[in-house]
Amino acid sequence: MKIRLRLKEILAEKGISQRELARMMGIRHPTINHLCSDNVDRVYIRTLEQICEALNITVDQLIVSVEDDDSTAKESS
């Protein structure tokens, strides 16, 4: 199982741009851009906390688990 950030979807739901979130949090826009991508392999807990505070959401709204295609393929072999 893998985990994924729903940041891109949440920003769209709230009508907030990545740049606006970066300004709200006082961090660089490329950092938010990376966190909105599907290539996130690590993130600081404090950054997750700041995102949740800025967007007024809980961490379980931000992070979801997804099936790992590799583990599914291995299990069926």
Buried (B, 14 or more C-beta within 10 A) or exposed (E): EEEEBBBBEBBEEEEBEBEBBBEBBEBEBEBBEBBBEEEEEEBEEEBBEBBBEBBEBEEEEBBEEEEEEEEEEEEEE
